[in-house]
Amino acid sequence: VQLQESGPGLVKPSQTLSLTCTVSGGSITTDYYYWSWIRQPPGKGLEWIGYLLFSGSTYYSPSLKSRTSISRDTSNNQFSLQLSSVTPEDTAVYYCTRRTDWGAYNLWGQGTQITVSS
């Protein structure tokens, strides 16, 4: 199974960031995993953003919940992140990951750099 992020690279402040994770070799609708988004700002640790369960349920970090939406495209086996009203503080490397039921992140995409700047 592989995960691959795709996104714009550069986003202007106040715009909405959209990222897509393509899952190959597995299924986001039948494999019992938490399909997650995590980010790492420069010089800081990893920050969990939210996840999409195989059932379609979602859960978000309380600190980002008001600006975050995670959705899926079952026909293409993809899940996506939308983060609205971005600021330079949202600059980070964004990863899509797969989390097991016991909390282990056992599969990661390569990560994609997102810079918020005018």
VMD Tcl script that draws the C-alpha trace (Angstrom):
set ca {
  {0.00 0.00 0.00}
  {1.24 3.48 -0.83}
  {0.07 7.00 -0.05}
  {0.80 10.00 -2.23}
  {-0.05 13.60 -1.41}
  {-0.73 16.22 -4.04}
  {-1.28 19.90 -3.54}
  {-0.51 23.44 -4.69}
  {2.74 24.16 -2.85}
  {1.97 27.86 -2.35}
  {-1.25 29.29 -0.94}
  {-2.10 32.92 -0.27}
  {-3.26 34.07 3.14}
  {-7.03 33.84 3.73}
  {-7.42 31.25 0.95}
  {-8.39 27.61 1.36}
  {-5.70 24.95 1.22}
  {-6.72 21.77 -0.59}
  {-4.67 18.58 -0.50}
  {-5.43 15.12 -1.85}
  {-4.04 11.77 -0.80}
  {-4.19 8.94 -3.31}
  {-4.18 5.47 -1.79}
  {-2.88 2.66 -3.97}
  {-2.91 -1.01 -3.09}
  {-5.55 -0.62 -0.40}
  {-9.10 0.64 0.08}
  {-10.23 3.61 2.14}
  {-13.75 2.17 2.35}
  {-13.03 -1.40 3.45}
  {-9.68 -1.34 5.24}
  {-10.23 -0.62 8.94}
  {-7.86 2.29 9.35}
  {-7.98 5.92 10.33}
  {-6.91 7.79 7.20}
  {-5.23 10.82 8.70}
  {-3.63 14.15 7.99}
  {-0.65 15.35 10.03}
  {1.57 18.38 9.53}
  {4.95 19.58 10.71}
  {5.65 23.32 10.79}
  {9.28 24.36 10.33}
  {11.28 23.78 13.49}
  {8.32 22.24 15.32}
  {6.90 18.81 16.05}
  {4.19 16.85 14.35}
  {0.63 18.14 14.66}
  {-2.38 15.92 14.09}
  {-5.09 17.54 11.96}
  {-7.81 14.92 11.68}
  {-8.89 11.60 10.25}
  {-11.42 9.85 8.06}
  {-12.58 6.42 9.11}
  {-13.38 3.72 6.54}
  {-17.07 4.25 7.36}
  {-16.85 7.87 6.28}
  {-16.89 9.34 9.78}
  {-14.49 12.17 10.47}
  {-12.84 13.66 13.53}
  {-10.75 16.81 13.78}
  {-8.26 18.40 16.10}
  {-10.19 20.79 18.35}
  {-7.71 23.56 17.62}
  {-8.29 23.29 13.85}
  {-11.84 21.98 13.73}
  {-13.48 25.25 12.74}
  {-11.30 25.49 9.61}
  {-10.90 21.83 8.64}
  {-12.80 19.42 6.44}
  {-11.73 15.94 5.39}
  {-13.63 14.20 2.62}
  {-13.23 11.24 0.31}
  {-13.58 10.27 -3.34}
  {-14.38 6.58 -3.24}
  {-14.27 6.12 -7.00}
  {-10.62 7.21 -7.05}
  {-9.70 5.86 -3.61}
  {-8.62 9.29 -2.41}
  {-9.17 11.37 0.67}
  {-8.74 15.11 0.84}
  {-8.03 17.89 3.29}
  {-9.41 21.39 3.10}
  {-8.10 24.02 5.51}
  {-9.76 27.40 5.21}
  {-8.62 30.91 6.07}
  {-4.96 29.97 6.09}
  {-2.26 32.17 7.60}
  {1.54 31.92 7.47}
  {1.29 29.81 10.65}
  {-0.21 27.06 8.49}
  {3.07 26.75 6.59}
  {4.23 23.18 7.09}
  {5.00 19.85 5.51}
  {1.67 18.04 5.26}
  {1.49 14.25 5.42}
  {-1.28 11.80 4.78}
  {-0.95 8.74 6.96}
  {-2.68 5.55 7.94}
  {-3.35 4.90 11.62}
  {-4.23 1.53 13.05}
  {-6.97 0.90 15.60}
  {-4.34 0.67 18.34}
  {-2.86 4.05 17.47}
  {0.18 3.23 15.37}
  {0.86 5.32 12.28}
  {2.20 2.54 10.11}
  {2.16 4.12 6.67}
  {3.08 7.62 5.54}
  {3.08 9.57 2.33}
  {6.29 11.36 1.36}
  {4.89 14.69 2.54}
  {4.24 17.88 0.63}
  {5.53 21.34 1.50}
  {2.83 23.97 1.79}
  {3.85 27.60 2.12}
  {1.35 30.31 2.96}
  {2.59 33.60 1.63}
  {1.38 36.53 -0.41}
}
mol new
graphics top color blue
foreach p $ca { graphics top sphere $p radius 0.5 }
foreach p [lrange $ca 0 end-1] q [lrange $ca 1 end] { graphics top cylinder $p $q radius 0.2 }
display resetview
